[in-house]
Amino acid sequence: MARELFLLRTDPKILAALRRWAEDELRSTNGQLDFVLRAALRNAGRLPKQDKGDGKSD
């Protein structure tokens, strides 16, 4: 799966909380953010059908 780089500006307290959460789940901060975004998109019905969130494309 191709990845695209982008800049995210956020409150330092939000970033610190995300980093703690990622550490608790043994993920990188970037991996945790990707996980949270995928879950939110899936829950909203906006995640493309072929994206199963497992890093593989059909």
Chimera marker file (.cmm) of the C-alpha trace (Angstrom):
<marker_set name="trace">
<marker id="1" x="0.000" y="0.000" z="0.000" r="1" g="1" b="0" radius="0.5"/>
<marker id="2" x="1.362" y="3.398" z="-0.960" r="1" g="1" b="0" radius="0.5"/>
<marker id="3" x="1.644" y="5.964" z="1.807" r="1" g="1" b="0" radius="0.5"/>
<marker id="4" x="1.420" y="9.718" z="1.449" r="1" g="1" b="0" radius="0.5"/>
<marker id="5" x="3.158" y="12.221" z="3.702" r="1" g="1" b="0" radius="0.5"/>
<marker id="6" x="1.245" y="15.199" z="5.089" r="1" g="1" b="0" radius="0.5"/>
<marker id="7" x="1.660" y="17.773" z="7.829" r="1" g="1" b="0" radius="0.5"/>
<marker id="8" x="-0.734" y="17.696" z="10.770" r="1" g="1" b="0" radius="0.5"/>
<marker id="9" x="-1.020" y="20.590" z="13.182" r="1" g="1" b="0" radius="0.5"/>
<marker id="10" x="-2.596" y="19.759" z="16.503" r="1" g="1" b="0" radius="0.5"/>
<marker id="11" x="-2.675" y="20.840" z="20.112" r="1" g="1" b="0" radius="0.5"/>
<marker id="12" x="0.429" y="19.614" z="21.992" r="1" g="1" b="0" radius="0.5"/>
<marker id="13" x="-1.809" y="18.014" z="24.652" r="1" g="1" b="0" radius="0.5"/>
<marker id="14" x="-3.623" y="15.991" z="21.974" r="1" g="1" b="0" radius="0.5"/>
<marker id="15" x="-0.323" y="14.842" z="20.498" r="1" g="1" b="0" radius="0.5"/>
<marker id="16" x="1.005" y="13.869" z="23.940" r="1" g="1" b="0" radius="0.5"/>
<marker id="17" x="-2.159" y="11.844" z="24.640" r="1" g="1" b="0" radius="0.5"/>
<marker id="18" x="-1.891" y="10.137" z="21.244" r="1" g="1" b="0" radius="0.5"/>
<marker id="19" x="1.747" y="9.261" z="21.929" r="1" g="1" b="0" radius="0.5"/>
<marker id="20" x="0.859" y="7.744" z="25.320" r="1" g="1" b="0" radius="0.5"/>
<marker id="21" x="-1.979" y="5.753" z="23.754" r="1" g="1" b="0" radius="0.5"/>
<marker id="22" x="0.305" y="4.508" z="20.980" r="1" g="1" b="0" radius="0.5"/>
<marker id="23" x="2.921" y="3.454" z="23.517" r="1" g="1" b="0" radius="0.5"/>
<marker id="24" x="0.288" y="1.562" z="25.536" r="1" g="1" b="0" radius="0.5"/>
<marker id="25" x="-0.728" y="-0.379" z="22.403" r="1" g="1" b="0" radius="0.5"/>
<marker id="26" x="2.853" y="-0.912" z="21.172" r="1" g="1" b="0" radius="0.5"/>
<marker id="27" x="2.350" y="1.202" z="18.046" r="1" g="1" b="0" radius="0.5"/>
<marker id="28" x="4.193" y="4.180" z="16.653" r="1" g="1" b="0" radius="0.5"/>
<marker id="29" x="2.418" y="7.515" z="16.947" r="1" g="1" b="0" radius="0.5"/>
<marker id="30" x="1.889" y="7.468" z="13.187" r="1" g="1" b="0" radius="0.5"/>
<marker id="31" x="0.536" y="3.915" z="13.332" r="1" g="1" b="0" radius="0.5"/>
<marker id="32" x="-1.852" y="4.843" z="16.138" r="1" g="1" b="0" radius="0.5"/>
<marker id="33" x="-3.155" y="7.864" z="14.260" r="1" g="1" b="0" radius="0.5"/>
<marker id="34" x="-3.695" y="5.689" z="11.168" r="1" g="1" b="0" radius="0.5"/>
<marker id="35" x="-5.520" y="3.104" z="13.334" r="1" g="1" b="0" radius="0.5"/>
<marker id="36" x="-7.792" y="5.756" z="14.886" r="1" g="1" b="0" radius="0.5"/>
<marker id="37" x="-8.562" y="7.372" z="11.526" r="1" g="1" b="0" radius="0.5"/>
<marker id="38" x="-9.392" y="4.007" z="9.911" r="1" g="1" b="0" radius="0.5"/>
<marker id="39" x="-11.719" y="3.113" z="12.797" r="1" g="1" b="0" radius="0.5"/>
<marker id="40" x="-13.495" y="6.475" z="12.543" r="1" g="1" b="0" radius="0.5"/>
<marker id="41" x="-13.850" y="6.149" z="8.761" r="1" g="1" b="0" radius="0.5"/>
<marker id="42" x="-15.114" y="2.567" z="9.072" r="1" g="1" b="0" radius="0.5"/>
<marker id="43" x="-17.674" y="3.595" z="11.729" r="1" g="1" b="0" radius="0.5"/>
<marker id="44" x="-18.873" y="6.458" z="9.517" r="1" g="1" b="0" radius="0.5"/>
<marker id="45" x="-19.180" y="4.156" z="6.484" r="1" g="1" b="0" radius="0.5"/>
<marker id="46" x="-16.571" y="6.168" z="4.609" r="1" g="1" b="0" radius="0.5"/>
<marker id="47" x="-13.733" y="3.651" z="4.366" r="1" g="1" b="0" radius="0.5"/>
<marker id="48" x="-13.365" y="2.270" z="0.823" r="1" g="1" b="0" radius="0.5"/>
<marker id="49" x="-14.642" y="-1.327" z="0.574" r="1" g="1" b="0" radius="0.5"/>
<marker id="50" x="-11.293" y="-2.781" z="-0.580" r="1" g="1" b="0" radius="0.5"/>
<marker id="51" x="-9.465" y="-1.274" z="2.429" r="1" g="1" b="0" radius="0.5"/>
<marker id="52" x="-9.773" y="-3.837" z="5.226" r="1" g="1" b="0" radius="0.5"/>
<marker id="53" x="-7.304" y="-2.002" z="7.452" r="1" g="1" b="0" radius="0.5"/>
<marker id="54" x="-4.854" y="-4.895" z="7.393" r="1" g="1" b="0" radius="0.5"/>
<marker id="55" x="-2.337" y="-3.287" z="5.076" r="1" g="1" b="0" radius="0.5"/>
<marker id="56" x="-3.338" y="-5.501" z="2.128" r="1" g="1" b="0" radius="0.5"/>
<marker id="57" x="-5.286" y="-4.608" z="-1.008" r="1" g="1" b="0" radius="0.5"/>
<marker id="58" x="-7.454" y="-7.090" z="-2.923" r="1" g="1" b="0" radius="0.5"/>
<link id1="1" id2="2" r="1" g="1" b="0" radius="0.2"/>
<link id1="2" id2="3" r="1" g="1" b="0" radius="0.2"/>
<link id1="3" id2="4" r="1" g="1" b="0" radius="0.2"/>
<link id1="4" id2="5" r="1" g="1" b="0" radius="0.2"/>
<link id1="5" id2="6" r="1" g="1" b="0" radius="0.2"/>
<link id1="6" id2="7" r="1" g="1" b="0" radius="0.2"/>
<link id1="7" id2="8" r="1" g="1" b="0" radius="0.2"/>
<link id1="8" id2="9" r="1" g="1" b="0" radius="0.2"/>
<link id1="9" id2="10" r="1" g="1" b="0" radius="0.2"/>
<link id1="10" id2="11" r="1" g="1" b="0" radius="0.2"/>
<link id1="11" id2="12" r="1" g="1" b="0" radius="0.2"/>
<link id1="12" id2="13" r="1" g="1" b="0" radius="0.2"/>
<link id1="13" id2="14" r="1" g="1" b="0" radius="0.2"/>
<link id1="14" id2="15" r="1" g="1" b="0" radius="0.2"/>
<link id1="15" id2="16" r="1" g="1" b="0" radius="0.2"/>
<link id1="16" id2="17" r="1" g="1" b="0" radius="0.2"/>
<link id1="17" id2="18" r="1" g="1" b="0" radius="0.2"/>
<link id1="18" id2="19" r="1" g="1" b="0" radius="0.2"/>
<link id1="19" id2="20" r="1" g="1" b="0" radius="0.2"/>
<link id1="20" id2="21" r="1" g="1" b="0" radius="0.2"/>
<link id1="21" id2="22" r="1" g="1" b="0" radius="0.2"/>
<link id1="22" id2="23" r="1" g="1" b="0" radius="0.2"/>
<link id1="23" id2="24" r="1" g="1" b="0" radius="0.2"/>
<link id1="24" id2="25" r="1" g="1" b="0" radius="0.2"/>
<link id1="25" id2="26" r="1" g="1" b="0" radius="0.2"/>
<link id1="26" id2="27" r="1" g="1" b="0" radius="0.2"/>
<link id1="27" id2="28" r="1" g="1" b="0" radius="0.2"/>
<link id1="28" id2="29" r="1" g="1" b="0" radius="0.2"/>
<link id1="29" id2="30" r="1" g="1" b="0" radius="0.2"/>
<link id1="30" id2="31" r="1" g="1" b="0" radius="0.2"/>
<link id1="31" id2="32" r="1" g="1" b="0" radius="0.2"/>
<link id1="32" id2="33" r="1" g="1" b="0" radius="0.2"/>
<link id1="33" id2="34" r="1" g="1" b="0" radius="0.2"/>
<link id1="34" id2="35" r="1" g="1" b="0" radius="0.2"/>
<link id1="35" id2="36" r="1" g="1" b="0" radius="0.2"/>
<link id1="36" id2="37" r="1" g="1" b="0" radius="0.2"/>
<link id1="37" id2="38" r="1" g="1" b="0" radius="0.2"/>
<link id1="38" id2="39" r="1" g="1" b="0" radius="0.2"/>
<link id1="39" id2="40" r="1" g="1" b="0" radius="0.2"/>
<link id1="40" id2="41" r="1" g="1" b="0" radius="0.2"/>
<link id1="41" id2="42" r="1" g="1" b="0" radius="0.2"/>
<link id1="42" id2="43" r="1" g="1" b="0" radius="0.2"/>
<link id1="43" id2="44" r="1" g="1" b="0" radius="0.2"/>
<link id1="44" id2="45" r="1" g="1" b="0" radius="0.2"/>
<link id1="45" id2="46" r="1" g="1" b="0" radius="0.2"/>
<link id1="46" id2="47" r="1" g="1" b="0" radius="0.2"/>
<link id1="47" id2="48" r="1" g="1" b="0" radius="0.2"/>
<link id1="48" id2="49" r="1" g="1" b="0" radius="0.2"/>
<link id1="49" id2="50" r="1" g="1" b="0" radius="0.2"/>
<link id1="50" id2="51" r="1" g="1" b="0" radius="0.2"/>
<link id1="51" id2="52" r="1" g="1" b="0" radius="0.2"/>
<link id1="52" id2="53" r="1" g="1" b="0" radius="0.2"/>
<link id1="53" id2="54" r="1" g="1" b="0" radius="0.2"/>
<link id1="54" id2="55" r="1" g="1" b="0" radius="0.2"/>
<link id1="55" id2="56" r="1" g="1" b="0" radius="0.2"/>
<link id1="56" id2="57" r="1" g="1" b="0" radius="0.2"/>
<link id1="57" id2="58" r="1" g="1" b="0" radius="0.2"/>
</marker_set>
